Amino acid sequence: MKRYFSLIFNIFLFIMGTYARQYVPDTIGNSTNYNLDEVIVTGTRVPVSRNIFPVPVSVVQRGMIEQSEEINLMPVLAKHVPGLFITSRGITGYGVSGGAAGGINLRGLSGGSGRVLILIDGHPQYATIFGHPVADAYIASDAQRVEVSHGAASILYGSNAMGGAINIITREAQEKGNHMSVRLMGGSYGTQRYSLTDSYRKGKLSAVLSGNYDKTDGHRKNISFDMWAGYAKLGYEFSDQWRVTGNVNIAHANSQNPGTINSPLLDATADVLRGMSGLSFENNYGRTNGAMNFYYNWGNHKINDGHTPGANPQAFLFRSTDYMGGVNIYQSVHPFTGNTVTGGFDVKLYGGNAYRNPETEKFVDHIKLNEVAGYLFVQQKIGPCMANAGIRLENHKLYGNEWVPQVGLSYRAATQTHLKFSVSKGFRAPNMRELYMYMIANENLLPERSMSYDFTVSQGLLENHMTTELTFYYITGDNIITPIQVDGHQQNMNVGDFTNKGIEFTLKYNIINDLQLHGNYSYLHMDKPIAGAPRHKAYAGLTYKAGRFSLDLGAQVINKLYLIAEKEDVQTDNFTLVDARVSYKVREWIDFFMKGDNLLAQKYQTMAGYPMPRTTFMGGVSINLY
């Protein structure tokens, strides 16, 4: 691994060597995929330049999402966000329950345990009984861009954001008139993907409607998957100061779990329905702006845990329903030059039920919980410096009050050089599964807590045709919920702690107008390793356009990915994945394309016992009607 450290060290010296140079403004035009000076909302609720915001935030723009030809959003994020890894078990689809993939890991903190929060337009999204996201429910065509906040984000989003937050910002009609796009794809293992999106804008009215279908027979027996998803969003501007938007997302997935190679399963299926709706009233009066957002999410799951060959089938399906509704209200004011004060109020209500035999096995029976919070966030710009500080007070029905502070400072050392430092607290309330379900449940659990420390250097080079960003982070956590032996049986207890530290690096280089290079690298050291987290993760992509022809090449290197991380049994894997996509624009409105994944036919797995497919191909056509 010496060569990895040497590479990062040399890059760091290069950045520091150009530290005092001055650069002209960005000359790359509107290619925001290659501009670090983006506007973000995830860390502040209100728009702010990413360069001056102290907390590291990765942004994946619509262009990157479209180039992937994916229905699901998670594979796109796994490539383009340093420090983020997502487990897989097949060509498409993740599933839920035992043997499920879609485990989201950011900086060594697992979303499967509820420590990384998924949001849609700032609203929390997860199965409330189990406390984790459902990866199959996040659709690529619904996203305009995705902002990933690294490190604790509980100051704005409360529980479940102790490791970070992934905010999916949904699409809106960008241009006047009606625009429709259709994408048809087919490929290896009987995989089919269909997508239709229609956007409309006229006067003060805007609308987006989309539908998707994804299906595969899979590369193993009993690993088929199919899913349909729909999305609709409607917006209306009442005046220059007020607008209202409403949206709904629905996704229904059927998946099979084949079991591991050494312990195959029969009839292991999952029928999952997830839905989300939101209504937002936004205001902007110049010196003050804000919003009132209402949301409601729900889920309905039917799980057959399956059986080994020769064993008896399950007598009952596992069933669960869950819901989460709430409102968040925030308002920002700009009392004087360079100052922004944001105050907000959140209410979240959630619950559900879970059972196998409704007469004898009610694991959770219509449990209802709530969280109420208020926060204040202050930003002040003084010359080349931007300082911010905030405090959140969250009250949980079971645990009372939790104070959550955050402070940060950014300094513009030169025209294209920014130094940033932040300290933030995170926490996670125990979920219903940990409190009430199965023999290991413990109703006396307390919230988990973490502290994140980040130092970031962002640098523009070569007249800002190249942008780089390097982050060093250190995270500690305690009160971690861990099953241990108590009175002869396993029980959840607050006995764990951890220390994670590492490096995250991104590079974007506009070599010439039609040739761009983008890449990222992350190094993670965990004092207590967990499964689904790699020590080293690197990705490099090259995009080339020549007239009607375009080519995208990518390579991802994964080193020391923990498959099993138990004290008595540690298994890791290393692999390199190469992918390519070519397209040709026959007319202005129609493209033909082909993509190949794992072109080196690597033998690898991201979950122990679940080998991934070798080389796969997909081809299709994209039609755009204006």
N, C-alpha and C positions, 0 to 999 in steps of 0.2 A: 504493500500500500504506500510505499515511500513516494512513488511517482505521483500519486494523487496529491499528497501534501506538498510536494515540490511544485506541482502545477499551480495550486492555490496560492502558495507563498510567492511565486514569481508574479502571478497576476496582481497580488496585493502590492508588491514592490513597484510594479508598473504604475498602478493607480497612485501610490504615494509619490512616485517620482514626478508625476504630472500635476501634483496637488496645487501648486501655485499658479498654474497657467490659466489664462483667460480664454474663453471660447465664445464664438459668435452664436447668436440664437439659432434654434433648430431650423435646419434647411431641408428636412425630409418631407415637408408638406404635412398632409393630414394622416400619414401612416402611423396611427396611434399605437400599433403593435410594436413600434420601435422607439417609443418615446416614454422615458421614465417620468416625465413631468405630467402625469395624468391626474385627473380629478377623481377623488374617491369619496364615498359616503359611509363606508362600513365602520370606520373607526370613530366617526364624529356625529353621524346622523345628518349633517349638513355638508355640502360640497367643500372640499379643501384639496389643495395640491398635494399629491403623494410625496413629492420631494421634501416638503417642509413638515409633513406629519411624522412625529417621532416613532410611531409603531410600524414595524415592517408589514407591508401589505402587498401581496402579489395580485396582478390583474390579468385575467385572460379575456381578451376581446372577442367580438363576434367573428372576426376573420379567422382566428385560430380554431374556433368551434366549428365553423363551416368546413374548413379544410379536412377535418377529421373523418367526415362521412359517418359519424357515429349517431345512433339514436339516443343512447344514454350519455349523460354528461360526465360521469365519473372517469372514464378512460382518458378524456381530454385533460382533465385537471391533473391526473396522475403523471402525465408527461411534462406539463408546462409549469408546475408549481414545485419549487424545491422544498424538500422536507416532507412532502406529502406522498404517501403510498397507499394503494387500495388493492386488496386481495381479489383474485379472480379464480374461477374454476372451469371456465369454458369460453367459447368464442363470443358469447353474449349472454346476459342475464346473470343475476347474483343469487336470488332466492332469499329465504329467511329460515330461521330455526336452525337445528343441528346441521352442521356441514355447509352452512351458507357462506358465500363469499361476500364481497362488498364491505369488508372491514376497513374503515377509514382511519389511517394513522398519520398524525401530524406531530413531528418532533418527538416521536416516541410516546405520545399519548393517544389512546385508542378511542375512536368514535363509537366503537361497539360497546364500550362501557359508559357512553354518554359524556365523554370528556372533550369532544370536538363537536361544536354546534353547527348544524345546517340551518340556514335561513333562506326564505324566499321573500325578496323585497323587505328584508329586515324582520320578518316574522319567523319564529322558531318552528322547525319541522322535524318531528321524530315520533316514533311509536311510544306513547307515554308510559305504557305498562312496563316496557322493557328499557326505556330511556335511550334508545339508539336510533339513528337514522335508518331509513329503508332505501337502499341505493337504487333499486329499480324504479323509484318514483321520480327521479330527477332527470328531466328530458332536455336534450341539447337544443332542440328547436325552440324551446320556450325562453332561452337565455339570451339576453343582449350582451351581457358580460358577467363575469364572476369575480368577486373580490375576496381574497383569502387573507384574513388577519392572523398573523403568526404570533403565538404567545397568548397569554390570558386576555380574554375580551369580555370579562364579566362586568366591567364598568358600565357598559351599555346594554348587555344582553343577559346578565344574571347567570343563573345556574346552567351547567352543561357547556359553558364556553371557557373552561379553565385551561384548555389546551389550544384554543383558537376558534375562529368562526369562519365559515364558508358561506358567503352571502350571494345567492343567485338573484341577479337583477333581471327581471323579466322584460321581454321585448315590447316595444311600442311602435306604432306606425311612424317611420322616419321621413317619408316623402309624401307629397300630395298625390291624390288619386288612388287607384286600386292597383295592387301589386300581388301577384300570385306566383308561388314557386312550388314545383313538384319534383320529388326525387324518388327514383325507382332503382333498387339495388338487388343483386342476387350473387351468391357465391358458394364457398366451400361448405360442406355438411348440410346442404339444403337450406342455407341461411337466406332469408328474405327480409328486406327493409323497405318500407314505404313511408314517405313523409309528404305532407301538404301543408303549406302555410299561406294564408291570405291576409294582407294588411290594407287598411283603408284610412285615408285622412282627407277630410274636406272641412274647411272652415274651422270651427271649434271642436269638431267631432273626430275621434280616432278610434280604430278598432283593429285587433289582431285575432285571428282564429287559426288553430293548427290541429292536425291529427297525425298520429304516428302508429306504425305497426312494425313489430320486430319478432322474428321467428327463426328458430334453428332446430335441426334434429340433433345437433351436438356431435362431438368427436368421440364420445363414449356411449355405451349402451345406458339407457335410462338417464339421460342428461338433457332431454329436450326442454325448450323454453319458448314461450310465446307471450307477447304483451301488446296491449293497445293503450294509447294515451291521448287525451284531448286537452286543449288549452284555449281559453278565450279571455280577452281583455278589452274593456271598453273605457274610453276616457272622454271627458267633456270639460272644456274651459269656460267657466261661467263669466270670467272677466280676466283682465290682465293680472289680477291678484289671486284668483281662486280657480282651482281645478279639482275634479273628482275622477277617480279611476276605480274600477271594479274588475276583479279577475277570478277565475276558477280553473283549477287543474284537477284532472282525474286520471289515474293510472291503474290498470288491472293487469296482473301478471300471474301466469301459471308456470311453475318451475318444478323440475325433478332433481332430487339429490341421489346420485348413483352410489354414494358411499365412497370409502377409500378403496384403492386398488386391492388391499389385503382384506378388507371387510366390506364387500359390496352390499347394497341395500336394494330391496324391491318395494315398490309402491310408496316410496318416500316423496311426497308431493306437497306443494304449497300453493294455495289459492289466495292471493293478496289483493285487496282493493284499498287504495289510498286516495284521499281527496283533500283539496285545500281551496279555501275561498278567502278573498280579502276585499275590503272597501276602504279607500283612502281619500281624505279631504286635505288638500295641500294649499297653503297660502304663502304669498311672497310679496311683501310690501317694501322691499329694498333694505331698510334698516332692521327689519325683523322678518323671519320666515319660519315655517314649521308645518306640522301635519298632525292629523288625528287618524289613526289606522285601526281598523277592526279586522279580526281574522278568526277563522274557524277551520280546524283540521280534523280529519276523522280517518279511521281505519277499520277494516274487517278482515280477519285472517282465519283461514281454515287449513290446518296442518295435519298431514298424515306422516308420522315419524317413521313409517316403514318397518320392514322386518328383514332379517337375514334369510338367505335361501334355506328352506326347510322349516323355518320357524312359523309360528302362528301370526296372522295379520293383526294389526291393532284393532281392538274392540270398539274404540271410539276415536274420533278426530279430536285434535286439540283446537279449540276455538277461542278467539279473543276479539274484542272490540275496544276501541279507545277513541278519545276525543281530546281536543285542546282548543280552547277559545280565549280570546283576550282583546285588549285594547292597549295601544301605546300612543301617548300624546307627548309631543315635544315642541318647543318653541325656542328659536335662537334670536338674540338681539345683538346689535353692533353699536354699543353706546358711544364709542369713540374710535378713532382710526387705529386699525390693527387689532382691535379687541372683539372677541365673540364669546358670548355667554349662552350656553344651551342648558335648558332645564327640561326634564322629562318625567313622565309618570307611566308605569307599566302595571297592568293587571293580567294575570294568567290563571285560568281555571282549567283543570284537566282531571281525567279519570278514565275508568273503563272496567271491564270484567274479563276473566279468563277461566276456562273450565275444560275438562275432558268429558267426564260423565257429569251432566248437569245435576244429578241427584246426590253424588257422593264426592266429586272432585271439583270443588269451586275454589280455585287458587286465589282469585281476586274477585270480589262480588260487589260491583258498582261502587268502588272506592272513589272518593272525590277529594282533591287537594287544591290548594290555591297559593299563589305567590303575588305579593303586592310590593312595588318598589318605587322609589323616587331617586333621581340623580341630578347632579349639577356638574357641568363640564365647562371650564374656562380656558380660552386660548388667547395668548397675547403675543403680538409680533412687535419686536423692538429692533429696528435696523436689520441686521442679517440673522437675528435669532427669532425663533418661535418657541414659546414655552406653553405647556398646557398642564392642567391638573384637574382631577375630577374625583368625586366621591359618590358612591351609591349606597343606599340603605335598602336592603331587601328583607321583607318579612315573609317567612314561610309558615304555613299553617301548623306544621309539626315542630319547627326548630326556632321560631322566633326571628330575631333580627340578625342580619349579617352585614357588616360594613365592608365595602369594597373600594379601596383607593387606587389611583393611577396617576403617575407623573411622567412628564417627558420633556425633552429639549432637543431642538434641531438648530444647527448653525450652518449658514451658507458661507463656507470658507473661501470660495471663489465662485465665479459665475456658474460653473457647472460642477461644483463640488459641495456636497452636503454631508455633514456629520450629524448623526442622530442617536439619542439615548433615551431609553424608557424603562420604567419599572411598573409592573402591573400585577394585581392580585386576581386570582381566579378561584372559583369554588364550584362544587357540584353537590346538590342534594341527592340522597339515595333515591333510587327509583323503586317502583312498586314491586318489581321482581325481587330486589334485594331485601325489601322490607317484609314482604308477605308471602312469597311463593316458594314452594318446595321445602325440603327439610333444612336447607341451609339458611332460611330466612331469619332475620333478626329485626324486630320492631324498635330496637334501642339504638340503631345506627345513627351516627352524626354526619354532617356534611364533610366532604373532602375539601382540601385547600391547596393552593399552589401560589408561587411567586415566580414571575418571569422577568429576566433582565436581558435587554437587547442593546447592542451597539452596532450601528449601521453606517457604512460609507457608500455613498452613491456618487458616481463620477461620469461626466461626459467627456468623450475623447474624439480626436480627429474631426474637429469642428462639429461635434455632437452627432456625427454619423454612427458612433459607437457609444453605447451607454452600458455601464456596469454597476452592480450593486453587491456589496459584501456585508453579511450580517454575522456577528458572533452572539450566541445566546447561551443563557444559563438558566435552568428551571429547577426548582425544588418543590416537592410536594409532601404533605403528610396527612395523617388521618385517612389514608387510602383504605378502601374497603377490600378485604382479602379473606377468602374462606380459610379457616384454620380448624384444627382438631380441638373440640371442646366437649368434655364429658363423653368421649367415645364416638362423636360424630362431627362432621364438618358443619361449620357455622360461619356466616359472614360477620366479620369484626373489623373495627377501625384500628388496624395495627400496622398498615404498610406505610412506607415512605419511599421516595425516589429522588435521584438527581440526574437530570439529563443535560447535556451540553453539546454544542456543535457549531457548524458553520453552514451558511446558505449563500450561494452565489448565483447571480444571473448575468447574462451577457446578451445584448442585442446589437447587431452590427449591420447597417445598411451599406453593403459593400459597393454596389452601384444601384441605380434606380430599380433594376429588375432582378437583383440578387441580394437576398437577405439571409443572415445567419442569426440563429437564436439558440440559446442553450442555458442550462442550469446545472448546478451541482450542490449536493448537500452531504454533510458528514454528521453522523449522530453517534454519540457515546452515551450509553445507558448503564448506570451502575447495577440496575436490575432489568435485564433484557425482557422484552415481551414479544410474543409471536406477531408476525406481520409488519415488522419494522426492520429496514435494511441499515447496515452501518454506512455504506456508501451508495449514493444514487446520483447518476449523471445522465443528462439528455442533451443531444445536439441535433438541430434541425436546419436544413438548407432549403430555401424556396427560390425557384428561378422561373421567370416568365419571359417568353419570347413570342410576341405576337399572339396568336391564338393558342399557343402551347404553354403549359405550365407543368413544373416538376417539383415535388416535395420529397425530400429524403430525410430520414430520421434514424437515430441510433440511441438506444437507452442501455446503460450499463448498471446492473444491480450487483452489489458485492456484500456478502455476509447478511443475507436476508434470513432472519430468524423464522424457521418453520415451527419448531418446538423450542420453548425456552424454560423448561423445567430444570430444577437443580440437578436432578438425576438423569435428565435426558435433554441434550441440546442438539438440535439439527439446524443446519443452515444451507443455503443454496446461493450460487453465483451464476449469472447468465448475462448475455448481451442480446438485445432484440433490435433487429434492423427492419425498418418499414419504408415503403415508397408509395407514392401516389402520382399518377400522370393524368392529365386531362387535356382535352382538345375542344375548343369552342368552334363548332361547325357553323353556327350563326350567332348573332348577338343574344339570342334567347335560348340556345340549347347547347349543353356541354355533354360530352361523353367522357367517362373517367374509369380508371381501374386502380385498385390499391392492393398491396400485398403486405402482410404482417408476418413477423418472424421469418424473414427471408433466409436466414442462416439455418433454419430448421432446428433451433435449439431445443434440447430436452430440458424442461424446467418445470417448476411448480412454485406457487406462491402460498399454497396451503399444503400441509403435510398429507400425502396420500392422494392428492388430486392433481395428476399431471395435466399440463396445459397442452393445447394442440400445437403441432408443428406448423409448417408454413400454411397460411390460408390466403385466399384471394377473394376479392369482391369487385364487381363491375356494375356500372349503371349509367343512368342518364339523369341530368338535371335540367329542368325546363323552367324558364322564368318568363312570365307573361305580364306585360305592362299595359 
